[in-house]
Amino acid sequence: MSGVRLPEQNQVMLTGRLTRDPEVFFTPQGTAVCRFSIAVSQNYKDKATGEWKESVSYIPVVVWRQAAERCKEKLQKGSPVHIEGRIKSREYEDKKTGQKRTVLEVEARRV
């Protein structure tokens, strides 16, 4: 089925709470970058016991430029937040082991 064309779509919308205070740093070119994680929970009913349970996912988020600086000013650990953006992967080298690692994170367009 190599002739099948699919529309490219990479869109994410999440609502959760910050797990830690946002960290802002600047690239060598002076561009602001903010990193934080959010906790997103889902409630579900356990089929075996009939009890309601909660499942939590921790999602890393990166924000660029002026929005990054606003996040640092307005957000803190525990803040509720709605994120719109896209999933992006990046590679880095682990400083302790020297191994290459790949991370999936949400690159926020809107916070």
C-alpha positions in Angstrom: 0.0 0.0 0.0 2.8 2.4 -0.7 0.5 4.5 -2.9 -1.7 5.5 0.1 -1.3 9.1 1.1 -2.2 10.2 4.6 -2.6 13.7 5.8 0.2 14.8 8.1 -1.3 15.8 11.4 0.5 16.5 14.7 -1.7 18.3 17.1 -2.0 17.9 20.9 -4.3 19.5 23.4 -3.7 18.7 27.1 -5.0 20.0 30.4 -3.2 19.3 33.7 -1.2 20.7 36.5 2.5 21.6 36.6 4.6 19.1 38.5 7.4 21.6 39.2 8.2 25.2 38.7 9.0 26.2 35.1 12.7 26.5 34.2 13.8 29.1 31.7 17.1 29.3 30.0 18.4 31.1 26.9 20.0 29.6 23.7 23.4 31.0 22.6 21.4 33.2 20.2 19.4 34.7 23.1 16.1 32.8 22.5 14.1 32.0 25.7 13.2 28.4 26.3 11.0 27.2 29.1 10.7 23.6 30.3 8.2 22.0 32.7 6.1 18.9 33.1 2.4 18.5 33.6 0.4 15.7 35.3 -2.6 14.6 33.3 -5.0 12.2 35.1 -7.7 9.9 33.9 -10.3 8.2 36.0 -11.5 4.7 35.2 -13.6 2.0 36.7 -11.6 -1.2 37.6 -13.5 -4.1 35.9 -12.4 -6.6 38.5 -13.3 -4.7 41.6 -15.8 -2.1 40.4 -13.8 0.7 42.1 -12.9 4.0 40.5 -9.2 4.5 40.1 -6.9 7.2 38.8 -4.1 6.9 36.3 -1.6 9.8 36.0 0.7 10.5 33.0 3.6 13.0 33.3 4.2 14.9 30.1 7.3 17.1 29.4 6.5 20.5 27.8 8.8 23.0 26.1 7.8 26.6 25.3 9.8 29.0 23.1 10.4 32.8 22.9 8.1 35.4 24.6 5.6 32.7 25.7 8.5 31.0 27.6 9.2 34.2 29.5 5.4 34.6 30.3 5.3 31.0 31.6 8.1 31.7 34.0 6.3 34.8 35.3 2.8 33.4 35.6 3.1 29.6 36.3 4.4 27.7 39.3 4.2 24.1 40.6 0.5 23.1 40.9 -0.8 25.7 38.4 -3.6 24.4 36.2 -2.7 24.8 32.6 -4.1 24.0 29.1 -1.5 23.3 26.4 -1.9 23.3 22.6 1.0 22.2 20.5 2.6 19.3 18.8 4.7 16.2 19.7 8.4 16.5 19.0 11.3 14.1 19.6 14.8 15.2 20.3 18.1 13.3 21.0 20.7 14.1 23.6 23.7 12.4 25.0 23.5 11.2 28.6 26.3 13.0 30.5 26.8 10.1 33.0 26.8 7.1 30.6 27.6 8.8 27.2 24.6 7.0 25.6 22.3 8.7 23.2 18.7 9.2 24.5 15.5 10.1 22.7 12.8 12.1 24.4 9.3 12.8 23.3 7.9 16.1 24.5 5.1 18.6 23.7 6.3 21.7 21.9 3.6 24.2 23.0 2.2 26.8 20.6 -0.2 28.1 23.2 -0.3 27.9 27.0 
